[in-house]
Amino acid sequence: ATKAPVELKDLPAPVQTTLQTDPIKQWTPTAAFLVTNADKTSYYEINLKKEDKTATIKMDKDGKAVK
């Protein structure tokens, strides 16, 4: 898989909308990447921060969680 950085402001609208919903909106996005798999499927990986904790979430271009 390849991983390319994406500006947070350039994330698709559905992804940005998901970031504004609970409980995710309690976290601050710090970085985002577009991950493209060998089979051409892709998803966004977003790093989040809340106080001293960090987390990573994955979602498709429609803002749905990716397992």
Residue, then its C-alpha position, 0 to 999 in steps of 0.5 A: a500500500t502507498k501512503a500519501p499525506v493529505e492536507l486536512k482542509d483537502l479531505p472530502a466533505p463527508v470525511q470532514t463531516t464525520l470528524q465533526t460528529d461525536p465522539i470524534k469531534q472531541w479529538t483534534p485531527t493532526a495529520a491525514f493520509l490517503v492510503t491506496n492498496a495494491d487492489k486500488t481500493s483506498y481509504y483515509e487514515i487520520n491521526l487524532k490528538k486529545e490532551d496527551k492521548t493520540a489515536t488513528i482512525k480510518m475511513d473511506k471517502d464517504g466518511k464511513a469507518v474502515k476496518 
